[in-house]
């Protein structure tokens, strides 16, 4: 098992290495240049359309609902744990490179949303289906169908093996146990599995039941739940971060100096712990991509269900997802960690770093600050479970040709995996999920490069019509 884990970790480091990050960043830079920094010029319009539904749009859910579904899968434990990991491993400068990656990632996410609408189909049941597998097959041609299937296979594996289920429900269970039973005093013995805190067992049952109640309703119920939870949890989390920043306002200028200096001269900030700019860049870019999923091809699966007739409009709405996830939420987390010095405390890792920042930065008792973080983690992880079920179901649907029986069986297997997730702590399972998550990006980015001309043409045509008053 140790040998297998070592091999998988080696593969993981290769998949999430320089070539993939360069591939994704290059796509964002190319689109940014060809569309003349559209993500900056059209951001106000994108934010406006994010909450304004299109009249007479075709699709299953509103554009805002589709965005919330995508955000439900995107905003997860990575926004809390991933940022802390990046800052601790790459120094405060990693946050700078995370934001840079997100800026170019907005252009990539725009292209994904646009292509999702342009090449989507409506099945015999009236469901709007789309995503990388459809814009690969319909945009690049039938001869590339093998690439589309490859993406779909990776998507199913990611949803079932860990990113959508095991890691998220583990995050919820551990957050609940850490808050209510940190010393493991209330234990229960489960035959053939082991001893676990009663709060871990309770969390697995409650989460599985709530997941089942939502998933049985399909995309419309997932969307309706996401439209309530996602804005609430994002606003609540940002609000507490803003309180933290306001209460430590004198530390803000110094924190920004530390972040920028750490991006280009990490040694001056970390005391030699992080030796090169390359390490800070690698950690920031990789965590940024992992958090906002720009280039991975997951978000356009949700975007395809949006009620819209204009691919460009949905592209702009999709683009706001990366802005909210990384440039707003991840930046808030990173700033809190740097301002409070949490990244420099020895012996802390992952969520413990963010918990230290909240406990020492907020003007509340430590128990309340920790409770707030636990709730945010729980909501973030819960909605990620919902979003990734939808993604992986659509991938499976493409592979099996829409067989409803296969989808129903998969849905119940997914719920079962959520239920047993807290007891599956084998690191190899997490690593496999991480690998296939990264592999999803390769077919998707090949399509983005191949169809970038279509994206540019659609964009020019749309804004020309808009300027002429035809929209």
C-alpha positions as a Markdown table, in Angstrom:
| # | Residue | x | y | z |
|---|---|---|---|---|
| 1 | Unk | 0.0 | 0.0 | 0.0 |
| 2 | Unk | 2.9 | 2.4 | 0.8 |
| 3 | Unk | 4.4 | 1.6 | -2.6 |
| 4 | Unk | 1.1 | 2.3 | -4.4 |
| 5 | Unk | 0.6 | 5.5 | -2.5 |
| 6 | Unk | 4.2 | 6.7 | -3.4 |
| 7 | Unk | 3.5 | 5.9 | -7.1 |
| 8 | Unk | 0.2 | 7.7 | -7.1 |
| 9 | Unk | 1.7 | 10.7 | -5.4 |
| 10 | Unk | 4.4 | 10.8 | -8.1 |
| 11 | Unk | 1.8 | 10.7 | -10.8 |
| 12 | Unk | -0.2 | 13.4 | -9.0 |
| 13 | Unk | 2.9 | 15.7 | -8.9 |
| 14 | Unk | 3.4 | 15.1 | -12.6 |
| 15 | Unk | -0.3 | 15.8 | -13.5 |
| 16 | Unk | -0.4 | 18.9 | -11.4 |
| 17 | Unk | 3.0 | 20.0 | -12.5 |
| 18 | Unk | 4.3 | 22.8 | -14.7 |
| 19 | Unk | 3.0 | 21.5 | -18.1 |
| 20 | Unk | -0.7 | 21.5 | -16.9 |
| 21 | Unk | -0.4 | 24.9 | -15.2 |
| 22 | Unk | 1.3 | 26.4 | -18.3 |
| 23 | Unk | -1.4 | 24.9 | -20.5 |
| 24 | Unk | -4.2 | 26.4 | -18.5 |
| 25 | Unk | -2.5 | 29.8 | -18.0 |
| 26 | Unk | -1.5 | 30.0 | -21.7 |
| 27 | Unk | -5.1 | 29.5 | -22.7 |
| 28 | Unk | -6.2 | 32.3 | -20.4 |
| 29 | Unk | -3.5 | 34.6 | -21.6 |
| 30 | Unk | -4.3 | 33.8 | -25.3 |
| 31 | Unk | -8.0 | 34.6 | -24.8 |
| 32 | Unk | -7.2 | 37.7 | -22.7 |
| 33 | Unk | -5.1 | 39.1 | -25.6 |
| 34 | Unk | -7.4 | 38.1 | -28.4 |
| 35 | Unk | -10.5 | 39.6 | -26.6 |
| 36 | Unk | -8.6 | 42.7 | -25.4 |
| 37 | Unk | -8.9 | 42.1 | -21.6 |
| 38 | Unk | -12.6 | 41.4 | -21.8 |
| 39 | Unk | -12.7 | 40.1 | -18.2 |
| 40 | Unk | -11.8 | 43.6 | -17.0 |
| 41 | Unk | -13.7 | 45.7 | -19.5 |
| 42 | Unk | -17.0 | 43.7 | -19.2 |
| 43 | Unk | -16.9 | 42.8 | -15.6 |
| 44 | Unk | -19.5 | 45.4 | -14.5 |
| 45 | Unk | -21.8 | 44.1 | -17.2 |
| 46 | Unk | -21.2 | 40.5 | -16.2 |
| 47 | Unk | -22.0 | 41.3 | -12.5 |
| 48 | Unk | -25.2 | 43.0 | -13.7 |
| 49 | Unk | -26.3 | 40.1 | -15.8 |
| 50 | Unk | -25.3 | 37.7 | -13.0 |
| 51 | Unk | -28.5 | 38.6 | -11.1 |
| 52 | Unk | -30.7 | 39.7 | -14.1 |
| 53 | Unk | -32.4 | 36.8 | -15.9 |
| 54 | Unk | -32.7 | 36.9 | -19.7 |
| 55 | Unk | -36.2 | 37.2 | -21.0 |
| 56 | Unk | -37.4 | 34.3 | -23.2 |
| 57 | Unk | -34.3 | 32.4 | -22.6 |
| 58 | Unk | -34.2 | 28.7 | -23.4 |
| 59 | Unk | -33.0 | 26.2 | -20.8 |
| 60 | Unk | -33.9 | 24.5 | -17.5 |
| 61 | Unk | -32.7 | 27.0 | -14.8 |
| 62 | Unk | -32.0 | 30.7 | -14.7 |
| 63 | Unk | -28.5 | 32.0 | -15.5 |
| 64 | Unk | -28.1 | 32.9 | -11.8 |
| 65 | Unk | -29.2 | 29.4 | -10.9 |
| 66 | Unk | -26.7 | 27.9 | -13.3 |
| 67 | Unk | -24.0 | 30.1 | -11.8 |
| 68 | Unk | -24.9 | 29.1 | -8.3 |
| 69 | Unk | -24.8 | 25.4 | -9.3 |
| 70 | Unk | -21.3 | 25.9 | -10.7 |
| 71 | Unk | -20.3 | 27.9 | -7.7 |
| 72 | Unk | -21.7 | 25.2 | -5.4 |
| 73 | Unk | -19.1 | 22.8 | -6.8 |
| 74 | Unk | -16.4 | 25.4 | -7.0 |
| 75 | Unk | -16.6 | 27.1 | -3.6 |
| 76 | Unk | -15.5 | 24.3 | -1.3 |
| 77 | Unk | -13.0 | 23.5 | 1.3 |
| 78 | Unk | -10.3 | 24.7 | -1.1 |
| 79 | Unk | -11.3 | 28.3 | -0.3 |
| 80 | Unk | -10.5 | 27.8 | 3.3 |
| 81 | Unk | -8.0 | 24.9 | 3.4 |
| 82 | Unk | -6.4 | 25.3 | 0.0 |
| 83 | Unk | -5.5 | 28.9 | 0.5 |
| 84 | Unk | -3.9 | 28.1 | 3.9 |
| 85 | Unk | -1.9 | 25.3 | 2.3 |
| 86 | Unk | -0.7 | 27.5 | -0.5 |
| 87 | Unk | 0.4 | 30.4 | 1.8 |
| 88 | Unk | 2.1 | 28.0 | 4.3 |
| 89 | Unk | 4.0 | 26.2 | 1.5 |
| 90 | Unk | 4.7 | 29.0 | -0.8 |
| 91 | Unk | 4.7 | 32.0 | 1.5 |
| 92 | Unk | 2.4 | 35.0 | 1.3 |
| 93 | Unk | 3.5 | 35.6 | -2.3 |
| 94 | Unk | 1.5 | 32.6 | -3.3 |
| 95 | Unk | -1.7 | 34.7 | -2.8 |
| 96 | Unk | -0.4 | 37.2 | -5.4 |
| 97 | Unk | 0.1 | 34.5 | -8.0 |
| 98 | Unk | -3.3 | 32.9 | -7.1 |
| 99 | Unk | -5.0 | 36.2 | -8.0 |
| 100 | Unk | -2.9 | 36.5 | -11.2 |
| 101 | Unk | -4.0 | 33.0 | -12.2 |
| 102 | Unk | -7.6 | 33.9 | -11.5 |
| 103 | Unk | -7.5 | 37.0 | -13.6 |
| 104 | Unk | -6.5 | 35.0 | -16.7 |
| 105 | Unk | -8.7 | 32.2 | -15.6 |
| 106 | Unk | -11.7 | 34.5 | -15.9 |
| 107 | Unk | -11.1 | 34.6 | -19.7 |
| 108 | Unk | -11.0 | 30.8 | -19.8 |
| 109 | Unk | -14.2 | 30.5 | -17.8 |
| 110 | Unk | -15.8 | 33.0 | -20.1 |
| 111 | Unk | -14.9 | 30.8 | -23.1 |
| 112 | Unk | -16.2 | 27.6 | -21.4 |
| 113 | Unk | -19.6 | 29.2 | -20.6 |
| 114 | Unk | -19.9 | 30.5 | -24.2 |
| 115 | Unk | -19.1 | 27.2 | -25.8 |
| 116 | Unk | -21.4 | 25.3 | -23.4 |
| 117 | Unk | -24.4 | 27.3 | -24.7 |
| 118 | Unk | -23.3 | 27.4 | -28.3 |
| 119 | Unk | -22.9 | 23.6 | -28.6 |
| 120 | Unk | -25.5 | 22.3 | -26.1 |
| 121 | Unk | -28.3 | 19.9 | -27.1 |
| 122 | Unk | -31.8 | 19.3 | -25.8 |
| 123 | Unk | -32.6 | 15.6 | -25.2 |
| 124 | Unk | -35.9 | 13.8 | -25.8 |
| 125 | Unk | -36.9 | 14.7 | -22.2 |
| 126 | Unk | -36.4 | 18.4 | -22.7 |
| 127 | Unk | -33.2 | 18.6 | -20.7 |
| 128 | Unk | -30.5 | 21.0 | -21.8 |
| 129 | Unk | -27.2 | 19.2 | -22.0 |
| 130 | Unk | -23.7 | 20.6 | -22.7 |
| 131 | Unk | -20.1 | 20.8 | -21.5 |
| 132 | Unk | -16.7 | 19.9 | -22.9 |
| 133 | Unk | -17.9 | 16.6 | -24.3 |
| 134 | Unk | -20.4 | 18.3 | -26.5 |
| 135 | Unk | -18.3 | 21.2 | -27.6 |
| 136 | Unk | -15.4 | 18.8 | -28.4 |
| 137 | Unk | -17.7 | 16.5 | -30.5 |
| 138 | Unk | -19.8 | 19.2 | -32.1 |
| 139 | Unk | -17.2 | 22.0 | -32.3 |
| 140 | Unk | -14.1 | 20.0 | -33.2 |
| 141 | Unk | -15.8 | 17.3 | -35.1 |
| 142 | Unk | -16.9 | 13.6 | -34.7 |
| 143 | Unk | -13.4 | 12.4 | -35.2 |
| 144 | Unk | -12.6 | 13.9 | -31.7 |
| 145 | Unk | -15.4 | 12.0 | -30.0 |
| 146 | Unk | -12.8 | 9.8 | -28.3 |
| 147 | Unk | -11.4 | 12.9 | -26.6 |
| 148 | Unk | -14.9 | 13.9 | -25.4 |
| 149 | Unk | -15.4 | 10.4 | -23.9 |
| 150 | Unk | -12.0 | 10.6 | -22.2 |
| 151 | Unk | -13.2 | 13.8 | -20.5 |
| 152 | Unk | -16.5 | 12.2 | -19.5 |
| 153 | Unk | -14.7 | 9.2 | -18.0 |
| 154 | Unk | -12.5 | 11.5 | -15.9 |
| 155 | Unk | -15.5 | 13.5 | -14.8 |
| 156 | Unk | -17.4 | 10.4 | -13.5 |
| 157 | Unk | -14.3 | 9.2 | -11.6 |
| 158 | Unk | -13.8 | 12.7 | -10.0 |
| 159 | Unk | -17.3 | 12.8 | -8.8 |
| 160 | Unk | -17.4 | 9.3 | -7.3 |
| 161 | Unk | -13.9 | 8.8 | -6.1 |
| 162 | Unk | -13.3 | 11.7 | -3.9 |
| 163 | Unk | -13.4 | 15.4 | -4.9 |
| 164 | Unk | -17.2 | 15.4 | -5.0 |
| 165 | Unk | -17.8 | 12.9 | -2.2 |
| 166 | Unk | -15.1 | 11.5 | 0.1 |
| 167 | Unk | -13.0 | 14.6 | 0.7 |
| 168 | Unk | -16.0 | 16.9 | 1.2 |
| 169 | Unk | -17.9 | 14.7 | 3.6 |
| 170 | Unk | -14.7 | 14.0 | 5.4 |
| 171 | Unk | -14.3 | 17.8 | 5.8 |
| 172 | Unk | -17.8 | 18.2 | 7.2 |
| 173 | Unk | -17.4 | 15.3 | 9.6 |
| 174 | Unk | -14.0 | 16.4 | 10.9 |
| 175 | Unk | -15.2 | 20.0 | 11.3 |
| 176 | Unk | -18.2 | 18.9 | 13.3 |
| 177 | Unk | -16.0 | 16.5 | 15.4 |
| 178 | Unk | -13.4 | 19.2 | 16.0 |
| 179 | Unk | -15.9 | 21.6 | 17.3 |
| 180 | Unk | -18.1 | 19.3 | 19.4 |
| 181 | Unk | -15.8 | 16.5 | 20.3 |
| 182 | Unk | -12.1 | 17.6 | 19.9 |
| 183 | Unk | -10.8 | 15.1 | 22.4 |
| 184 | Unk | -12.7 | 12.1 | 21.0 |
| 185 | Unk | -14.4 | 11.5 | 24.3 |
| 186 | Unk | -17.8 | 10.3 | 22.8 |
| 187 | Unk | -16.8 | 7.2 | 20.8 |
| 188 | Unk | -18.8 | 4.5 | 19.2 |
| 189 | Unk | -17.5 | 1.2 | 17.8 |
| 190 | Unk | -18.6 | 0.2 | 14.3 |
| 191 | Unk | -18.1 | -3.5 | 13.4 |
| 192 | Unk | -15.3 | -4.2 | 10.9 |
| 193 | Unk | -14.6 | -0.5 | 10.5 |
| 194 | Unk | -13.3 | 0.9 | 13.8 |
| 195 | Unk | -14.0 | 3.4 | 16.6 |
| 196 | Unk | -15.3 | 6.8 | 15.6 |
| 197 | Unk | -16.7 | 9.8 | 17.4 |
| 198 | Unk | -20.5 | 9.8 | 17.6 |
| 199 | Unk | -20.5 | 13.2 | 15.9 |
| 200 | Unk | -18.7 | 11.7 | 12.9 |
| 201 | Unk | -21.3 | 9.0 | 12.6 |
| 202 | Unk | -24.1 | 11.5 | 13.1 |
| 203 | Unk | -22.6 | 13.8 | 10.5 |
| 204 | Unk | -22.4 | 11.0 | 7.9 |
| 205 | Unk | -26.1 | 10.1 | 8.4 |
| 206 | Unk | -27.4 | 13.6 | 8.3 |
| 207 | Unk | -25.3 | 14.7 | 5.3 |
| 208 | Unk | -26.3 | 11.6 | 3.3 |
| 209 | Unk | -30.0 | 12.1 | 4.0 |
| 210 | Unk | -29.9 | 15.8 | 3.0 |
| 211 | Unk | -27.9 | 15.0 | -0.1 |
| 212 | Unk | -30.4 | 12.3 | -1.1 |
| 213 | Unk | -33.4 | 14.6 | -0.6 |
| 214 | Unk | -31.8 | 17.2 | -2.9 |
| 215 | Unk | -30.3 | 14.9 | -5.6 |
| 216 | Unk | -33.5 | 13.0 | -6.2 |
| 217 | Unk | -35.0 | 16.2 | -7.5 |
| 218 | Unk | -32.4 | 16.6 | -10.2 |
| 219 | Unk | -30.9 | 19.9 | -11.6 |
| 220 | Unk | -33.9 | 22.1 | -10.8 |
| 221 | Unk | -33.8 | 21.1 | -7.1 |
| 222 | Unk | -30.0 | 21.4 | -7.0 |
| 223 | Unk | -30.2 | 24.8 | -8.6 |
| 224 | Unk | -32.9 | 26.0 | -6.2 |
| 225 | Unk | -31.0 | 24.8 | -3.1 |
| 226 | Unk | -27.7 | 26.3 | -4.5 |
| 227 | Unk | -29.4 | 29.7 | -5.1 |
| 228 | Unk | -30.2 | 29.9 | -1.4 |
| 229 | Unk | -27.1 | 28.4 | 0.2 |
| 230 | Unk | -24.4 | 29.7 | -2.1 |
| 231 | Unk | -25.1 | 33.5 | -1.9 |
| 232 | Unk | -25.8 | 33.1 | 1.9 |
| 233 | Unk | -22.6 | 31.2 | 2.7 |
| 234 | Unk | -20.5 | 33.4 | 0.4 |
| 235 | Unk | -21.8 | 36.7 | 1.9 |
| 236 | Unk | -21.6 | 35.4 | 5.5 |
| 237 | Unk | -18.0 | 34.2 | 5.0 |
| 238 | Unk | -16.9 | 37.5 | 3.3 |
| 239 | Unk | -18.7 | 39.5 | 6.0 |
| 240 | Unk | -16.8 | 37.8 | 8.8 |
| 241 | Unk | -13.5 | 38.3 | 6.8 |
| 242 | Unk | -14.4 | 42.0 | 6.5 |
| 243 | Unk | -15.0 | 42.2 | 10.2 |
| 244 | Unk | -11.6 | 40.6 | 10.8 |
| 245 | Unk | -9.9 | 43.0 | 8.4 |
| 246 | Unk | -11.6 | 46.1 | 9.8 |
| 247 | Unk | -10.6 | 45.1 | 13.4 |
| 248 | Unk | -7.0 | 44.8 | 12.2 |
| 249 | Unk | -7.1 | 47.6 | 9.7 |
| 250 | Unk | -3.6 | 48.9 | 10.7 |
| 251 | Unk | -2.1 | 45.6 | 9.6 |
| 252 | Unk | -3.6 | 45.8 | 6.1 |
| 253 | Unk | -0.8 | 47.9 | 4.4 |
| 254 | Unk | 1.9 | 45.8 | 5.9 |
| 255 | Unk | 0.1 | 42.6 | 4.7 |
| 256 | Unk | -0.2 | 43.9 | 1.1 |
| 257 | Unk | 3.6 | 44.8 | 1.2 |
| 258 | Unk | 4.4 | 41.3 | 2.5 |
| 259 | Unk | 2.2 | 39.6 | -0.2 |
| 260 | Unk | 3.7 | 41.5 | -3.1 |
| 261 | Unk | 7.3 | 41.3 | -1.8 |
| 262 | Unk | 6.8 | 37.6 | -1.1 |
| 263 | Unk | 5.7 | 37.1 | -4.7 |
| 264 | Unk | 9.0 | 38.3 | -6.2 |
| 265 | Unk | 11.4 | 37.9 | -3.3 |
| 266 | Unk | 10.1 | 35.1 | -1.0 |
| 267 | Unk | 13.4 | 34.9 | 1.0 |
| 268 | Unk | 13.0 | 38.4 | 2.3 |
| 269 | Unk | 9.6 | 37.5 | 3.8 |
| 270 | Unk | 9.9 | 33.8 | 4.8 |
| 271 | Unk | 13.4 | 34.0 | 6.1 |
| 272 | Unk | 14.6 | 31.5 | 3.6 |
| 273 | Unk | 11.9 | 28.9 | 4.2 |
| 274 | Unk | 10.6 | 29.5 | 0.7 |
| 275 | Unk | 13.7 | 30.0 | -1.4 |
| 276 | Unk | 12.5 | 31.0 | -4.9 |
| 277 | Unk | 9.8 | 33.0 | -6.7 |
| 278 | Unk | 9.1 | 29.8 | -8.7 |
| 279 | Unk | 7.9 | 27.9 | -5.5 |
| 280 | Unk | 5.6 | 30.8 | -4.5 |
| 281 | Unk | 4.2 | 31.0 | -8.1 |
| 282 | Unk | 3.7 | 27.2 | -8.4 |
| 283 | Unk | 1.8 | 27.0 | -5.1 |
| 284 | Unk | -0.3 | 30.0 | -5.8 |
| 285 | Unk | -1.2 | 29.1 | -9.4 |
| 286 | Unk | -1.9 | 25.4 | -8.7 |
| 287 | Unk | -4.1 | 26.2 | -5.7 |
| 288 | Unk | -5.9 | 28.9 | -7.6 |
| 289 | Unk | -6.7 | 26.6 | -10.5 |
| 290 | Unk | -7.8 | 23.9 | -8.1 |
| 291 | Unk | -10.1 | 26.3 | -6.3 |
| 292 | Unk | -11.8 | 28.1 | -9.1 |
| 293 | Unk | -11.6 | 25.2 | -11.6 |
| 294 | Unk | -11.0 | 27.6 | -14.6 |
| 295 | Unk | -9.8 | 25.3 | -17.4 |
| 296 | Unk | -10.9 | 22.0 | -15.8 |
| 297 | Unk | -14.1 | 22.0 | -17.8 |
| 298 | Unk | -16.5 | 21.3 | -14.9 |
| 299 | Unk | -18.4 | 24.6 | -14.8 |
| 300 | Unk | -19.7 | 24.6 | -18.4 |
| 301 | Unk | -21.7 | 21.5 | -17.6 |
| 302 | Unk | -23.8 | 23.6 | -15.3 |
| 303 | Unk | -23.7 | 26.6 | -17.6 |
| 304 | Unk | -25.3 | 24.5 | -20.4 |
| 305 | Unk | -28.6 | 24.4 | -18.4 |
| 306 | Unk | -29.0 | 28.1 | -18.2 |
| 307 | Unk | -32.1 | 29.8 | -19.6 |
| 308 | Unk | -30.4 | 31.9 | -22.3 |
| 309 | Unk | -30.3 | 32.3 | -26.1 |
| 310 | Unk | -27.0 | 34.2 | -26.1 |
| 311 | Unk | -23.7 | 32.2 | -25.6 |
| 312 | Unk | -21.8 | 35.4 | -24.8 |
| 313 | Unk | -24.2 | 36.5 | -22.1 |
| 314 | Unk | -23.8 | 33.1 | -20.3 |
| 315 | Unk | -20.0 | 33.3 | -20.8 |
| 316 | Unk | -19.9 | 36.6 | -19.0 |
| 317 | Unk | -22.1 | 35.2 | -16.1 |
| 318 | Unk | -19.8 | 32.1 | -15.9 |
| 319 | Unk | -16.8 | 34.4 | -15.7 |
| 320 | Unk | -18.1 | 36.0 | -12.5 |
| 321 | Unk | -17.7 | 32.6 | -10.8 |
| 322 | Unk | -13.9 | 32.8 | -10.9 |
| 323 | Unk | -14.0 | 36.4 | -9.7 |
| 324 | Unk | -16.2 | 35.5 | -6.7 |
| 325 | Unk | -14.4 | 32.3 | -5.8 |
| 326 | Unk | -10.8 | 33.4 | -6.0 |
| 327 | Unk | -10.4 | 37.2 | -6.3 |
| 328 | Unk | -13.0 | 37.8 | -3.6 |
| 329 | Unk | -13.3 | 34.7 | -1.3 |
| 330 | Unk | -9.7 | 33.3 | -1.5 |
| 331 | Unk | -8.2 | 36.7 | -1.3 |
| 332 | Unk | -10.2 | 37.4 | 1.9 |
| 333 | Unk | -9.0 | 34.1 | 3.4 |
| 334 | Unk | -5.4 | 34.7 | 2.4 |
| 335 | Unk | -5.4 | 38.3 | 3.7 |
| 336 | Unk | -6.8 | 37.1 | 7.1 |
| 337 | Unk | -4.0 | 34.5 | 7.3 |
| 338 | Unk | -1.2 | 37.0 | 6.5 |
| 339 | Unk | -2.5 | 39.8 | 8.7 |
| 340 | Unk | -2.8 | 37.6 | 11.8 |
| 341 | Unk | 0.5 | 35.9 | 11.2 |
| 342 | Unk | -1.3 | 32.5 | 11.2 |
| 343 | Unk | 1.0 | 31.2 | 8.4 |
| 344 | Unk | 4.0 | 31.6 | 10.7 |
| 345 | Unk | 2.7 | 29.5 | 13.6 |
| 346 | Unk | 4.5 | 26.3 | 13.8 |
| 347 | Unk | 2.6 | 23.0 | 14.1 |
| 348 | Unk | -0.5 | 24.2 | 12.3 |
| 349 | Unk | -1.7 | 23.0 | 8.9 |
| 350 | Unk | -4.7 | 23.2 | 6.7 |
| 351 | Unk | -7.9 | 24.4 | 8.3 |
| 352 | Unk | -6.0 | 24.9 | 11.6 |
| 353 | Unk | -4.2 | 27.8 | 10.0 |
| 354 | Unk | -7.5 | 29.5 | 9.0 |
| 355 | Unk | -9.0 | 28.7 | 12.4 |
| 356 | Unk | -6.1 | 30.4 | 14.1 |
| 357 | Unk | -6.6 | 33.5 | 12.0 |
| 358 | Unk | -10.3 | 33.6 | 12.8 |
| 359 | Unk | -9.8 | 33.0 | 16.5 |
| 360 | Unk | -7.1 | 35.6 | 16.8 |
| 361 | Unk | -8.4 | 38.2 | 14.4 |
| 362 | Unk | -12.2 | 38.3 | 15.1 |
| 363 | Unk | -13.5 | 40.3 | 18.1 |
| 364 | Unk | -15.5 | 37.3 | 19.4 |
| 365 | Unk | -14.8 | 34.5 | 21.8 |
| 366 | Unk | -12.7 | 31.7 | 20.3 |
| 367 | Unk | -15.6 | 29.3 | 20.5 |
| 368 | Unk | -17.8 | 31.5 | 18.3 |
| 369 | Unk | -15.0 | 32.2 | 15.8 |
| 370 | Unk | -14.4 | 28.4 | 15.5 |
| 371 | Unk | -18.1 | 27.8 | 15.2 |
| 372 | Unk | -18.4 | 30.2 | 12.3 |
| 373 | Unk | -15.6 | 28.5 | 10.5 |
| 374 | Unk | -17.1 | 25.1 | 11.1 |
| 375 | Unk | -20.5 | 26.2 | 9.6 |
| 376 | Unk | -18.8 | 27.8 | 6.6 |
| 377 | Unk | -16.8 | 24.6 | 6.0 |
| 378 | Unk | -19.9 | 22.5 | 6.3 |
| 379 | Unk | -21.9 | 24.6 | 3.9 |
| 380 | Unk | -19.1 | 24.9 | 1.4 |
| 381 | Unk | -18.5 | 21.1 | 1.4 |
| 382 | Unk | -22.2 | 20.2 | 1.3 |
| 383 | Unk | -22.9 | 22.3 | -1.8 |
| 384 | Unk | -19.7 | 20.9 | -3.5 |
| 385 | Unk | -21.2 | 17.4 | -3.0 |
| 386 | Unk | -24.4 | 18.5 | -4.8 |
| 387 | Unk | -22.6 | 20.3 | -7.7 |
| 388 | Unk | -20.2 | 17.4 | -8.4 |
| 389 | Unk | -23.1 | 14.9 | -8.5 |
| 390 | Unk | -24.7 | 17.0 | -11.3 |
| 391 | Unk | -21.4 | 17.2 | -13.2 |
| 392 | Unk | -20.6 | 13.5 | -12.9 |
| 393 | Unk | -24.2 | 12.5 | -13.8 |
| 394 | Unk | -24.0 | 14.5 | -17.0 |
| 395 | Unk | -20.6 | 12.9 | -17.8 |
| 396 | Unk | -22.1 | 9.4 | -17.3 |
| 397 | Unk | -25.2 | 10.4 | -19.3 |
| 398 | Unk | -22.9 | 11.2 | -22.2 |
| 399 | Unk | -21.1 | 7.9 | -21.9 |
| 400 | Unk | -24.2 | 5.7 | -21.7 |
| 401 | Unk | -26.3 | 7.6 | -24.2 |
| 402 | Unk | -28.8 | 8.9 | -21.7 |
| 403 | Unk | -29.9 | 5.6 | -20.1 |
| 404 | Unk | -32.0 | 6.8 | -17.2 |
| 405 | Unk | -31.6 | 3.5 | -15.3 |
| 406 | Unk | -27.8 | 3.9 | -15.3 |
| 407 | Unk | -28.1 | 7.5 | -14.0 |
| 408 | Unk | -30.5 | 6.4 | -11.2 |
| 409 | Unk | -28.2 | 3.6 | -10.1 |
| 410 | Unk | -25.2 | 6.0 | -10.1 |
| 411 | Unk | -27.1 | 8.5 | -8.1 |
| 412 | Unk | -27.8 | 6.0 | -5.3 |
| 413 | Unk | -24.2 | 4.8 | -5.4 |
| 414 | Unk | -23.1 | 8.4 | -5.1 |
| 415 | Unk | -25.3 | 8.9 | -2.0 |
| 416 | Unk | -23.9 | 5.7 | -0.5 |
| 417 | Unk | -20.3 | 6.9 | -1.0 |
| 418 | Unk | -21.3 | 10.1 | 0.8 |
| 419 | Unk | -22.6 | 8.1 | 3.7 |
| 420 | Unk | -19.4 | 6.0 | 4.1 |
| 421 | Unk | -17.1 | 8.9 | 3.2 |
| 422 | Unk | -16.0 | 9.7 | 6.7 |
| 423 | Unk | -14.7 | 6.2 | 7.2 |
| 424 | Unk | -12.7 | 6.1 | 4.0 |
| 425 | Unk | -9.5 | 7.8 | 5.0 |
| 426 | Unk | -7.1 | 6.0 | 2.6 |
| 427 | Unk | -4.9 | 8.7 | 1.1 |
| 428 | Unk | -4.6 | 6.7 | -2.1 |
| 429 | Unk | -8.2 | 7.3 | -2.9 |
| 430 | Unk | -7.8 | 11.1 | -2.4 |
| 431 | Unk | -4.7 | 11.1 | -4.6 |
| 432 | Unk | -6.5 | 9.2 | -7.4 |
| 433 | Unk | -9.3 | 11.7 | -7.3 |
| 434 | Unk | -6.8 | 14.5 | -7.5 |
| 435 | Unk | -5.1 | 12.9 | -10.5 |
| 436 | Unk | -8.3 | 12.4 | -12.5 |
| 437 | Unk | -9.4 | 16.0 | -11.6 |
| 438 | Unk | -6.3 | 17.3 | -13.2 |
| 439 | Unk | -6.6 | 15.0 | -16.2 |
| 440 | Unk | -10.0 | 16.5 | -17.0 |
| 441 | Unk | -8.3 | 19.8 | -17.9 |
| 442 | Unk | -6.2 | 18.3 | -20.8 |
| 443 | Unk | -9.1 | 17.4 | -23.2 |
| 444 | Unk | -10.9 | 20.6 | -22.2 |
| 445 | Unk | -8.0 | 22.9 | -22.8 |
| 446 | Unk | -7.3 | 21.2 | -26.2 |
| 447 | Unk | -10.8 | 22.2 | -27.1 |
| 448 | Unk | -10.4 | 25.7 | -25.8 |
| 449 | Unk | -7.3 | 26.2 | -28.0 |
| 450 | Unk | -9.0 | 24.6 | -31.0 |
| 451 | Unk | -12.2 | 26.7 | -30.6 |
| 452 | Unk | -10.7 | 30.0 | -29.5 |
| 453 | Unk | -11.5 | 31.5 | -32.9 |
| 454 | Unk | -15.2 | 30.6 | -32.4 |
| 455 | Unk | -15.1 | 32.3 | -29.0 |
| 456 | Unk | -13.6 | 35.5 | -30.5 |
| 457 | Unk | -16.0 | 35.6 | -33.4 |
| 458 | Unk | -19.1 | 35.0 | -31.2 |
| 459 | Unk | -17.9 | 37.8 | -28.9 |
| 460 | Unk | -17.4 | 40.3 | -31.7 |
| 461 | Unk | -20.7 | 39.5 | -33.3 |
| 462 | Unk | -22.6 | 39.8 | -30.0 |
| 463 | Unk | -21.2 | 43.2 | -29.0 |
| 464 | Unk | -21.6 | 44.5 | -32.6 |
| 465 | Unk | -25.3 | 43.6 | -32.4 |
| 466 | Unk | -25.6 | 45.1 | -28.9 |
| 467 | Unk | -24.0 | 48.3 | -30.1 |
| 468 | Unk | -26.4 | 48.5 | -33.0 |
| 469 | Unk | -29.4 | 48.1 | -30.6 |
| 470 | Unk | -30.4 | 44.7 | -31.9 |
| 471 | Unk | -30.4 | 43.0 | -28.5 |
